[in-house]
């Protein structure tokens, strides 16, 4: 999946597949994770959030989307 670099101390890059609703995030710590069943508006919100790490924590991580480590 193609990811775009983001300005964040936690997230390195973000990609999204609207056909499958998979959000892929690479972290500065080295891990790459895919979050499943993520609606498009969550991806849009993440990309426009002033603090991408905080948005990720509240609206993705704590929201409980299933995920898998892919890298």
N, CA, C and O atoms as a GROMACS GRO file, in nm:
protein
  284
    1UNK      N    1   0.085  -0.118   0.000
    1UNK     CA    2   0.000   0.000   0.000
    1UNK      C    3   0.089   0.124   0.000
    1UNK      O    4   0.189   0.130   0.072
    2UNK      N    5   0.053   0.220  -0.079
    2UNK     CA    6   0.127   0.346  -0.082
    2UNK      C    7   0.092   0.429   0.041
    2UNK      O    8  -0.025   0.446   0.076
    3UNK      N    9   0.196   0.480   0.106
    3UNK     CA   10   0.177   0.567   0.222
    3UNK      C   11   0.239   0.702   0.193
    3UNK      O   12   0.333   0.713   0.114
    4UNK      N   13   0.186   0.805   0.258
    4UNK     CA   14   0.242   0.939   0.244
    4UNK      C   15   0.303   0.980   0.377
    4UNK      O   16   0.245   0.952   0.482
    5UNK      N   17   0.418   1.045   0.375
    5UNK     CA   18   0.480   1.092   0.499
    5UNK      C   19   0.389   1.194   0.568
    5UNK      O   20   0.323   1.274   0.502
    6UNK      N   21   0.388   1.190   0.702
    6UNK     CA   22   0.311   1.287   0.779
    6UNK      C   23   0.401   1.353   0.882
    6UNK      O   24   0.504   1.298   0.922
    7UNK      N   25   0.361   1.471   0.924
    7UNK     CA   26   0.435   1.544   1.026
    7UNK      C   27   0.383   1.503   1.163
    7UNK      O   28   0.278   1.548   1.207
    8UNK      N   29   0.459   1.416   1.230
    8UNK     CA   30   0.418   1.363   1.359
    8UNK      C   31   0.541   1.306   1.429
    8UNK      O   32   0.631   1.253   1.364
    9UNK      N   33   0.543   1.317   1.561
    9UNK     CA   34   0.654   1.258   1.635
    9UNK      C   35   0.634   1.108   1.654
    9UNK      O   36   0.728   1.038   1.691
   10UNK      N   37   0.514   1.057   1.629
   10UNK     CA   38   0.482   0.916   1.649
   10UNK      C   39   0.460   0.842   1.517
   10UNK      O   40   0.513   0.733   1.497
   11UNK      N   41   0.382   0.901   1.428
   11UNK     CA   42   0.349   0.839   1.300
   11UNK      C   43   0.445   0.888   1.192
   11UNK      O   44   0.473   1.007   1.181
   12UNK      N   45   0.496   0.793   1.113
   12UNK     CA   46   0.589   0.828   1.006
   12UNK      C   47   0.517   0.850   0.874
   12UNK      O   48   0.541   0.948   0.803
   13UNK      N   49   0.426   0.756   0.840
   13UNK     CA   50   0.352   0.766   0.714
   13UNK      C   51   0.218   0.695   0.727
   13UNK      O   52   0.201   0.607   0.811
   14UNK      N   53   0.124   0.735   0.641
   14UNK     CA   54  -0.013   0.684   0.648
   14UNK      C   55  -0.061   0.652   0.507
   14UNK      O   56  -0.039   0.729   0.413
   15UNK      N   57  -0.128   0.538   0.493
   15UNK     CA   58  -0.192   0.501   0.367
   15UNK      C   59  -0.333   0.453   0.394
   15UNK      O   60  -0.364   0.409   0.505
   16UNK      N   61  -0.419   0.461   0.293
   16UNK     CA   62  -0.558   0.418   0.310
   16UNK      C   63  -0.609   0.362   0.179
   16UNK      O   64  -0.587   0.418   0.072
   17UNK      N   65  -0.679   0.248   0.188
   17UNK     CA   66  -0.743   0.188   0.072
   17UNK      C   67  -0.894   0.200   0.090
   17UNK      O   68  -0.953   0.127   0.170
   18UNK      N   69  -0.959   0.292   0.017
   18UNK     CA   70  -1.102   0.313   0.036
   18UNK      C   71  -1.187   0.193  -0.008
   18UNK      O   72  -1.300   0.178   0.038
   19UNK      N   73  -1.134   0.108  -0.096
   19UNK     CA   74  -1.210  -0.008  -0.142
   19UNK      C   75  -1.221  -0.114  -0.032
   19UNK      O   76  -1.323  -0.183  -0.022
   20UNK      N   77  -1.116  -0.127   0.050
   20UNK     CA   78  -1.116  -0.230   0.154
   20UNK      C   79  -1.127  -0.173   0.295
   20UNK      O   80  -1.139  -0.248   0.392
   21UNK      N   81  -1.124  -0.040   0.306
   21UNK     CA   82  -1.130   0.030   0.436
   21UNK      C   83  -1.014  -0.009   0.528
   21UNK      O   84  -1.031  -0.022   0.649
   22UNK      N   85  -0.897  -0.028   0.468
   22UNK     CA   86  -0.777  -0.060   0.545
   22UNK      C   87  -0.690   0.066   0.555
   22UNK      O   88  -0.656   0.128   0.455
   23UNK      N   89  -0.656   0.099   0.680
   23UNK     CA   90  -0.568   0.212   0.709
   23UNK      C   91  -0.434   0.155   0.750
   23UNK      O   92  -0.426   0.075   0.844
   24UNK      N   93  -0.327   0.195   0.682
   24UNK     CA   94  -0.193   0.144   0.712
   24UNK      C   95  -0.108   0.257   0.767
   24UNK      O   96  -0.099   0.365   0.707
   25UNK      N   97  -0.046   0.231   0.882
   25UNK     CA   98   0.036   0.333   0.948
   25UNK      C   99   0.173   0.276   0.977
   25UNK      O  100   0.186   0.168   1.034
   26UNK      N  101   0.277   0.350   0.937
   26UNK     CA  102   0.414   0.319   0.976
   26UNK      C  103   0.452   0.414   1.088
   26UNK      O  104   0.431   0.535   1.078
   27UNK      N  105   0.508   0.358   1.194
   27UNK     CA  106   0.547   0.437   1.310
   27UNK      C  107   0.697   0.462   1.310
   27UNK      O  108   0.774   0.384   1.255
   28UNK      N  109   0.738   0.571   1.371
   28UNK     CA  110   0.880   0.602   1.383
   28UNK      C  111   0.953   0.492   1.461
   28UNK      O  112   1.074   0.474   1.444
   29UNK      N  113   0.881   0.420   1.546
   29UNK     CA  114   0.942   0.312   1.625
   29UNK      C  115   0.977   0.191   1.539
   29UNK      O  116   1.045   0.100   1.585
   30UNK      N  117   0.929   0.190   1.413
   30UNK     CA  118   0.967   0.083   1.322
   30UNK      C  119   0.855  -0.008   1.279
   30UNK      O  120   0.869  -0.075   1.177
   31UNK      N  121   0.746  -0.016   1.353
   31UNK     CA  122   0.637  -0.106   1.318
   31UNK      C  123   0.547  -0.049   1.209
   31UNK      O  124   0.530   0.072   1.197
   32UNK      N  125   0.489  -0.140   1.130
   32UNK     CA  126   0.388  -0.104   1.031
   32UNK      C  127   0.264  -0.187   1.062
   32UNK      O  128   0.270  -0.309   1.073
   33UNK      N  129   0.151  -0.118   1.078
   33UNK     CA  130   0.027  -0.183   1.116
   33UNK      C  131  -0.085  -0.148   1.019
   33UNK      O  132  -0.091  -0.037   0.967
   34UNK      N  133  -0.173  -0.245   0.996
   34UNK     CA  134  -0.294  -0.221   0.919
   34UNK      C  135  -0.414  -0.229   1.013
   34UNK      O  136  -0.429  -0.326   1.088
   35UNK      N  137  -0.497  -0.126   1.007
   35UNK     CA  138  -0.619  -0.119   1.087
   35UNK      C  139  -0.736  -0.144   0.993
   35UNK      O  140  -0.746  -0.082   0.887
   36UNK      N  141  -0.823  -0.236   1.032
   36UNK     CA  142  -0.928  -0.286   0.944
   36UNK      C  143  -1.062  -0.219   0.970
   36UNK      O  144  -1.090  -0.174   1.081
   37UNK      N  145  -1.145  -0.214   0.866
   37UNK     CA  146  -1.282  -0.160   0.875
   37UNK      C  147  -1.285  -0.014   0.919
   37UNK      O  148  -1.377   0.028   0.990
   38UNK      N  149  -1.187   0.063   0.878
   38UNK     CA  150  -1.179   0.205   0.917
   38UNK      C  151  -1.254   0.288   0.813
   38UNK      O  152  -1.220   0.285   0.695
   39UNK      N  153  -1.357   0.363   0.855
   39UNK     CA  154  -1.432   0.446   0.760
   39UNK      C  155  -1.344   0.556   0.701
   39UNK      O  156  -1.247   0.601   0.762
   40UNK      N  157  -1.380   0.599   0.581
   40UNK     CA  158  -1.302   0.702   0.511
   40UNK      C  159  -1.293   0.831   0.592
   40UNK      O  160  -1.190   0.899   0.587
   41UNK      N  161  -1.398   0.866   0.666
   41UNK     CA  162  -1.395   0.993   0.740
   41UNK      C  163  -1.291   0.991   0.853
   41UNK      O  164  -1.242   1.096   0.894
   42UNK      N  165  -1.258   0.872   0.904
   42UNK     CA  166  -1.153   0.862   1.006
   42UNK      C  167  -1.017   0.890   0.942
   42UNK      O  168  -0.934   0.960   1.001
   43UNK      N  169  -0.994   0.836   0.824
   43UNK     CA  170  -0.868   0.864   0.753
   43UNK      C  171  -0.857   1.013   0.721
   43UNK      O  172  -0.752   1.073   0.740
   44UNK      N  173  -0.966   1.072   0.673
   44UNK     CA  174  -0.967   1.215   0.642
   44UNK      C  175  -0.938   1.298   0.766
   44UNK      O  176  -0.860   1.393   0.762
   45UNK      N  177  -1.001   1.260   0.878
   45UNK     CA  178  -0.977   1.331   1.003
   45UNK      C  179  -0.833   1.320   1.049
   45UNK      O  180  -0.775   1.417   1.098
   46UNK      N  181  -0.775   1.201   1.034
   46UNK     CA  182  -0.636   1.181   1.073
   46UNK      C  183  -0.543   1.270   0.991
   46UNK      O  184  -0.454   1.336   1.045
   47UNK      N  185  -0.566   1.273   0.861
   47UNK     CA  186  -0.476   1.349   0.773
   47UNK      C  187  -0.488   1.499   0.794
   47UNK      O  188  -0.394   1.573   0.764
   48UNK      N  189  -0.602   1.546   0.844
   48UNK     CA  190  -0.619   1.690   0.864
   48UNK      C  191  -0.602   1.732   1.010
   48UNK      O  192  -0.610   1.851   1.041
   49UNK      N  193  -0.578   1.636   1.099
   49UNK     CA  194  -0.564   1.668   1.241
   49UNK      C  195  -0.434   1.743   1.268
   49UNK      O  196  -0.330   1.709   1.212
   50UNK      N  197  -0.439   1.846   1.354
   50UNK     CA  198  -0.316   1.917   1.391
   50UNK      C  199  -0.217   1.827   1.464
   50UNK      O  200  -0.096   1.841   1.449
   51UNK      N  201  -0.271   1.734   1.546
   51UNK     CA  202  -0.186   1.636   1.614
   51UNK      C  203  -0.229   1.497   1.569
   51UNK      O  204  -0.327   1.441   1.618
   52UNK      N  205  -0.154   1.442   1.474
   52UNK     CA  206  -0.189   1.312   1.419
   52UNK      C  207  -0.174   1.200   1.522
   52UNK      O  208  -0.253   1.106   1.523
   53UNK      N  209  -0.075   1.210   1.608
   53UNK     CA  210  -0.057   1.110   1.713
   53UNK      C  211  -0.173   1.108   1.811
   53UNK      O  212  -0.218   1.001   1.851
   54UNK      N  213  -0.220   1.225   1.849
   54UNK     CA  214  -0.333   1.234   1.942
   54UNK      C  215  -0.461   1.184   1.875
   54UNK      O  216  -0.539   1.112   1.937
   55UNK      N  217  -0.483   1.221   1.750
   55UNK     CA  218  -0.601   1.174   1.676
   55UNK      C  219  -0.597   1.022   1.665
   55UNK      O  220  -0.698   0.955   1.690
   56UNK      N  221  -0.482   0.967   1.629
   56UNK     CA  222  -0.467   0.822   1.620
   56UNK      C  223  -0.503   0.756   1.752
   56UNK      O  224  -0.577   0.658   1.754
   57UNK      N  225  -0.451   0.808   1.861
   57UNK     CA  226  -0.474   0.748   1.992
   57UNK      C  227  -0.623   0.745   2.026
   57UNK      O  228  -0.674   0.642   2.070
   58UNK      N  229  -0.692   0.856   2.007
   58UNK     CA  230  -0.832   0.867   2.048
   58UNK      C  231  -0.927   0.798   1.950
   58UNK      O  232  -1.014   0.722   1.992
   59UNK      N  233  -0.911   0.823   1.820
   59UNK     CA  234  -1.011   0.781   1.722
   59UNK      C  235  -0.981   0.649   1.652
   59UNK      O  236  -1.067   0.595   1.582
   60UNK      N  237  -0.861   0.597   1.668
   60UNK     CA  238  -0.826   0.471   1.602
   60UNK      C  239  -0.786   0.366   1.706
   60UNK      O  240  -0.851   0.262   1.716
   61UNK      N  241  -0.683   0.393   1.782
   61UNK     CA  242  -0.634   0.296   1.880
   61UNK      C  243  -0.739   0.265   1.987
   61UNK      O  244  -0.775   0.150   2.008
   62UNK      N  245  -0.788   0.370   2.054
   62UNK     CA  246  -0.885   0.349   2.162
   62UNK      C  247  -1.023   0.313   2.110
   62UNK      O  248  -1.107   0.263   2.186
   63UNK      N  249  -1.050   0.337   1.981
   63UNK     CA  250  -1.179   0.300   1.922
   63UNK      C  251  -1.188   0.148   1.902
   63UNK      O  252  -1.297   0.095   1.883
   64UNK      N  253  -1.074   0.080   1.905
   64UNK     CA  254  -1.073  -0.066   1.902
   64UNK      C  255  -1.082  -0.129   1.765
   64UNK      O  256  -1.128  -0.243   1.752
   65UNK      N  257  -1.040  -0.059   1.661
   65UNK     CA  258  -1.039  -0.122   1.529
   65UNK      C  259  -0.945  -0.242   1.531
   65UNK      O  260  -0.836  -0.235   1.588
   66UNK      N  261  -0.987  -0.354   1.470
   66UNK     CA  262  -0.895  -0.468   1.463
   66UNK      C  263  -0.773  -0.430   1.379
   66UNK      O  264  -0.782  -0.350   1.286
   67UNK      N  265  -0.659  -0.489   1.414
   67UNK     CA  266  -0.536  -0.454   1.343
   67UNK      C  267  -0.447  -0.575   1.330
   67UNK      O  268  -0.465  -0.677   1.397
   68UNK      N  269  -0.349  -0.562   1.242
   68UNK     CA  270  -0.247  -0.666   1.225
   68UNK      C  271  -0.115  -0.597   1.195
   68UNK      O  272  -0.110  -0.494   1.129
   69UNK      N  273  -0.008  -0.657   1.245
   69UNK     CA  274   0.126  -0.605   1.218
   69UNK      C  275   0.172  -0.664   1.086
   69UNK      O  276   0.168  -0.785   1.065
   70UNK      N  277   0.216  -0.576   0.996
   70UNK     CA  278   0.258  -0.622   0.863
   70UNK      C  279   0.405  -0.592   0.836
   70UNK      O  280   0.457  -0.627   0.730
   71UNK      N  281   0.472  -0.528   0.929
   71UNK     CA  282   0.612  -0.496   0.909
   71UNK      C  283   0.678  -0.450   1.035
   71UNK      O  284   0.797  -0.419   1.035
   0.00000   0.00000   0.00000
